[in-house]
Amino acid sequence: MSTAPESTTASADARLPRTHPFAEHLRTVEAREATDPHRAWTPADGPLPSLYLSHGGGPLPLQSPEWLDPLHTWARSMPRPKAILVISAHWESAPLSISATHPDELVYDFGGFDPIYHSVRYDTPDASELARTTAALMPDTETAHQHTRRGLDNGAWVPLKIMYPAADIPVVQLSLPTEDPDKLLALGERLRPLREEGVLVVGSGHMTHGLPFITREMMTENKPAGWSSDFDAWAADALDRGDVAELARFRSAAPGMPYAHPTVEHFTPLFVTLGAATDPTAPVTTTLDGYGLGLSRRSFQAA
């Protein structure tokens, strides 16, 4: 497999102060890899899981120790994938679209952070093979259009930079074409064969995302409001029971709505994740929970 141009990525990361939490994370990762290299996926491993990942706010996870080690530990708990396909809340587009396979630029779709984060890079190898394979899984009525200039957005590159900081795994994004849970479950089912080829399928959103309703107390004390904790508890219970029908009724059934999701694009990638699972109704494995800025960061993997 080809590798990313380390000089570009490394030079961008070098602009971060040595005491920056992500710089410290990189040193920890390098030491870990030196003594225990991350084992690559092989067919003998069977299908990789599909993931639902709460990706944090903009580049916030890059500067937050409570995100850095848990995300990298999660990545290390699985064999290193051959490629990664991400369906992110930050790219809603119909008809179904595929990002650039070797983009020149990332999408820095956030504001209010230090400008240095707009120079951070994540230069991954060419992902043309994954794009072709993904497009071939779509029916003729849902041909995936290629956006040749669109790079990875922060729902993809921020968590992946933490999980796989070497940037040596091909990555493409697939757009989120609808808010309909049934259609997204069907999309996930079409992506299911990728898991058998060592591709990690990731739905990237946030378990609660009521940004307009974040209070000073939530920000300073990371104390969730009732709408955030109630929605999280409801979702956790439904996921534990494999109750996909209940999850699909989230607009009317979930406590905390519409505050937990005034717009729903950060929740609906969950249905792609479940659709890509071997059995969408099987209980999932929670890999990350708790809160950031009072918002639930519950993340999970489905077998």
VMD Tcl script that draws the C-alpha trace (Angstrom):
set ca {
  {0.00 0.00 0.00}
  {1.25 3.48 -0.83}
  {1.87 5.87 2.02}
  {0.89 9.49 2.58}
  {3.43 12.23 1.91}
  {4.69 12.41 5.47}
  {6.63 15.64 4.92}
  {3.46 17.68 4.30}
  {1.52 16.25 7.20}
  {4.48 16.31 9.56}
  {5.39 19.90 8.70}
  {1.82 21.04 9.41}
  {1.75 19.16 12.72}
  {5.10 20.67 13.63}
  {3.43 24.08 13.83}
  {1.62 22.94 16.94}
  {3.57 23.76 20.12}
  {5.47 20.82 21.59}
  {3.29 21.08 24.70}
  {0.06 20.92 22.68}
  {-2.02 17.86 23.69}
  {-2.01 16.52 20.12}
  {1.78 16.85 19.90}
  {2.03 14.86 23.11}
  {-0.44 12.34 21.65}
  {1.80 11.86 18.62}
  {4.78 11.11 20.83}
  {2.75 8.55 22.77}
  {1.57 6.92 19.54}
  {5.09 6.76 18.12}
  {6.37 5.07 21.28}
  {3.50 2.60 21.21}
  {4.05 1.76 17.56}
  {7.78 1.28 18.13}
  {7.20 -1.49 20.67}
  {3.86 -2.87 19.42}
  {3.10 -2.09 15.76}
  {-0.58 -1.96 14.87}
  {-1.42 -5.25 13.15}
  {-2.94 -4.94 9.67}
  {-6.29 -6.54 8.83}
  {-6.24 -9.87 6.99}
  {-9.17 -11.90 5.60}
  {-8.69 -14.34 8.48}
  {-9.91 -11.57 10.82}
  {-13.34 -11.59 9.23}
  {-15.39 -8.42 8.65}
  {-14.38 -5.27 10.45}
  {-17.10 -3.70 12.61}
  {-19.02 -0.64 11.50}
  {-18.67 2.43 13.73}
  {-20.83 5.31 14.90}
  {-18.48 8.00 16.08}
  {-19.36 11.17 17.98}
  {-16.69 13.42 16.51}
  {-16.62 16.37 18.90}
  {-16.81 20.04 17.98}
  {-14.50 21.18 15.17}
  {-10.85 20.55 16.15}
  {-11.74 20.38 19.86}
  {-10.78 16.66 20.17}
  {-7.25 17.49 18.97}
  {-6.71 19.58 22.08}
  {-8.62 17.38 24.55}
  {-6.90 14.47 26.34}
  {-10.31 12.98 27.13}
  {-10.70 12.36 23.38}
  {-7.15 11.56 22.30}
  {-6.25 8.33 24.08}
  {-9.78 6.82 23.98}
  {-10.08 7.29 20.23}
  {-6.62 5.90 19.51}
  {-7.17 2.99 21.90}
  {-10.41 2.23 20.03}
  {-8.55 2.19 16.73}
  {-5.89 -0.13 18.18}
  {-8.56 -2.54 19.44}
  {-9.29 -3.45 15.80}
  {-6.93 -4.61 13.09}
  {-5.59 -1.72 11.03}
  {-8.05 -1.33 8.11}
  {-7.07 -1.40 4.46}
  {-9.24 1.65 3.78}
  {-11.86 3.79 5.49}
  {-15.24 5.01 4.25}
  {-16.86 7.85 6.22}
  {-20.43 9.13 6.12}
  {-20.26 12.46 7.93}
  {-22.94 14.78 9.27}
  {-21.02 17.62 7.64}
  {-21.78 16.58 4.09}
  {-25.47 16.40 3.29}
  {-25.86 16.00 -0.44}
  {-28.30 14.31 -2.77}
  {-27.92 12.58 -5.09}
  {-25.40 10.35 -3.37}
  {-21.86 11.68 -3.82}
  {-18.29 10.51 -3.28}
  {-15.50 12.86 -2.22}
  {-12.19 13.34 -3.99}
  {-9.98 10.27 -3.84}
  {-6.79 12.26 -3.34}
  {-7.82 15.82 -2.44}
  {-5.44 18.75 -2.25}
  {-7.18 20.34 0.75}
  {-9.19 19.43 3.80}
  {-12.51 21.10 4.56}
  {-12.03 23.36 7.58}
  {-15.73 23.70 8.35}
  {-15.51 25.29 11.78}
  {-14.92 28.69 13.32}
  {-13.95 30.26 16.62}
  {-10.77 28.23 17.07}
  {-7.10 29.19 16.83}
  {-6.25 29.80 13.14}
  {-3.43 27.26 13.44}
  {-6.02 24.49 13.03}
  {-6.67 25.68 9.47}
  {-3.11 24.67 8.58}
  {-3.33 21.17 10.04}
  {-3.12 18.48 7.35}
  {-4.25 14.89 6.89}
  {-2.74 13.76 3.61}
  {-3.97 10.24 2.98}
  {-3.07 7.96 0.05}
  {-5.08 7.79 -3.14}
  {-8.44 6.08 -2.53}
  {-9.54 5.52 -6.14}
  {-9.95 1.79 -5.63}
  {-12.27 2.29 -2.65}
  {-14.29 4.90 -4.57}
  {-14.77 2.53 -7.50}
  {-15.73 -0.37 -5.24}
  {-18.20 1.78 -3.33}
  {-19.78 3.17 -6.49}
  {-20.21 -0.36 -7.84}
  {-22.28 -1.30 -4.78}
  {-24.91 1.32 -5.58}
  {-27.94 0.48 -7.74}
  {-28.25 2.10 -11.15}
  {-30.95 4.38 -9.75}
  {-28.54 5.76 -7.13}
  {-25.33 6.33 -9.04}
  {-22.77 7.98 -6.77}
  {-21.41 11.19 -8.29}
  {-17.73 12.02 -7.81}
  {-16.84 15.42 -6.36}
  {-13.26 15.58 -7.55}
  {-12.26 18.62 -5.48}
  {-14.02 17.96 -2.17}
  {-11.65 17.00 0.64}
  {-12.41 15.39 3.99}
  {-14.45 17.51 6.41}
  {-13.90 17.77 10.15}
  {-16.36 14.97 10.83}
  {-13.84 12.71 9.09}
  {-10.32 14.09 9.36}
  {-10.38 15.23 12.99}
  {-11.22 11.84 14.57}
  {-9.21 9.89 11.99}
  {-6.15 12.05 12.60}
  {-6.34 10.96 16.24}
  {-7.11 7.32 15.52}
  {-4.69 6.85 12.59}
  {-2.26 9.79 12.80}
  {0.19 8.39 10.24}
  {-2.36 9.27 7.52}
  {-1.32 6.14 5.63}
  {-4.79 4.62 5.06}
  {-6.91 5.58 2.01}
  {-10.07 7.46 3.00}
  {-13.12 8.63 1.09}
  {-16.37 10.19 2.19}
  {-19.84 9.30 1.02}
  {-22.43 12.03 1.35}
  {-25.46 11.79 3.62}
  {-28.20 11.82 0.97}
  {-31.35 11.75 3.11}
  {-32.72 12.00 6.66}
  {-34.94 8.94 6.20}
  {-33.81 6.15 8.60}
  {-35.08 3.34 6.37}
  {-33.23 4.65 3.33}
  {-30.06 5.10 5.38}
  {-30.34 1.57 6.76}
  {-30.61 0.34 3.16}
  {-27.55 2.39 2.20}
  {-25.61 0.84 5.07}
  {-26.68 -2.63 3.95}
  {-25.25 -1.97 0.49}
  {-21.96 -0.95 2.12}
  {-21.83 -4.12 4.22}
  {-19.62 -6.09 1.76}
  {-16.85 -3.51 2.22}
  {-16.33 -4.71 5.79}
  {-15.43 -8.15 4.46}
  {-12.63 -6.56 2.42}
  {-11.02 -4.83 5.38}
  {-12.74 -1.47 4.93}
  {-13.81 0.39 8.07}
  {-17.27 1.91 7.59}
  {-17.77 4.94 9.85}
  {-20.92 6.96 10.50}
  {-19.69 10.23 12.00}
  {-22.05 12.50 13.94}
  {-22.77 13.26 17.60}
  {-25.19 11.50 19.93}
  {-26.59 14.86 21.04}
  {-25.93 18.07 19.16}
  {-28.07 20.85 20.56}
  {-25.52 23.59 19.93}
  {-28.04 26.47 20.15}
  {-29.02 25.32 23.63}
  {-25.60 24.91 25.24}
  {-25.47 26.91 28.47}
  {-22.53 28.44 30.29}
  {-22.84 25.69 32.92}
  {-22.58 23.01 30.23}
  {-19.46 24.67 28.84}
  {-17.65 25.37 32.10}
  {-18.68 22.30 34.10}
  {-19.43 19.81 31.29}
  {-22.75 19.19 33.00}
  {-25.41 17.91 30.59}
  {-28.83 19.48 30.47}
  {-31.77 17.15 30.91}
  {-32.50 17.10 27.20}
  {-28.98 15.79 26.52}
  {-28.83 13.13 29.23}
  {-32.42 11.98 28.62}
  {-31.84 11.54 24.89}
  {-28.58 9.71 25.54}
  {-30.22 7.31 28.01}
  {-33.04 6.61 25.57}
  {-30.63 5.91 22.71}
  {-28.39 3.73 24.88}
  {-31.37 1.61 25.95}
  {-32.62 1.17 22.39}
  {-29.14 0.26 21.16}
  {-28.70 -2.26 23.98}
  {-31.96 -3.90 22.94}
  {-31.23 -3.70 19.22}
  {-34.50 -1.83 18.77}
  {-33.92 -0.23 15.39}
  {-37.61 0.59 14.98}
  {-37.56 2.65 18.18}
  {-34.42 4.47 17.07}
  {-36.06 5.25 13.73}
  {-38.90 6.97 15.62}
  {-36.46 9.35 17.33}
  {-38.21 12.51 16.20}
  {-41.39 11.59 18.10}
  {-40.21 8.94 20.58}
  {-36.97 10.31 22.01}
  {-37.05 12.51 25.12}
  {-35.15 15.75 24.75}
  {-36.24 16.40 21.18}
  {-35.91 18.75 19.44}
  {-33.28 20.24 21.77}
  {-30.97 17.23 21.46}
  {-31.12 17.51 17.67}
  {-32.65 20.75 16.37}
  {-31.38 19.45 13.02}
  {-30.92 15.71 12.68}
  {-27.81 15.23 10.52}
  {-25.60 14.38 13.52}
  {-27.87 11.51 14.57}
  {-28.85 9.97 11.22}
  {-25.38 8.57 10.29}
  {-26.15 6.05 13.05}
  {-28.57 4.32 10.68}
  {-25.86 3.81 8.05}
  {-23.70 2.25 10.77}
  {-26.47 -0.12 11.84}
  {-27.38 -0.96 8.25}
  {-23.77 -1.94 7.56}
  {-23.76 -4.32 10.55}
  {-24.19 -8.04 9.97}
  {-27.30 -7.92 12.17}
  {-28.64 -4.37 12.69}
  {-30.83 -5.58 15.57}
  {-27.96 -7.06 17.60}
  {-26.79 -5.09 20.65}
  {-23.85 -2.82 19.92}
  {-20.63 -2.34 21.87}
  {-20.29 1.12 23.38}
  {-16.71 2.32 23.05}
  {-16.96 5.91 24.25}
  {-19.49 7.59 26.50}
  {-19.73 10.59 28.79}
  {-20.12 14.19 27.75}
  {-18.19 17.03 26.14}
  {-19.58 20.53 26.64}
  {-22.60 18.74 28.06}
  {-23.26 16.92 24.78}
  {-23.31 13.13 24.71}
  {-20.30 11.69 22.92}
  {-21.63 8.11 22.96}
  {-19.92 6.11 20.24}
  {-20.19 2.42 19.42}
  {-19.25 -0.39 17.08}
  {-21.58 -2.94 15.52}
  {-20.45 -6.39 14.43}
}
mol new
graphics top color blue
foreach p $ca { graphics top sphere $p radius 0.5 }
foreach p [lrange $ca 0 end-1] q [lrange $ca 1 end] { graphics top cylinder $p $q radius 0.2 }
display resetview
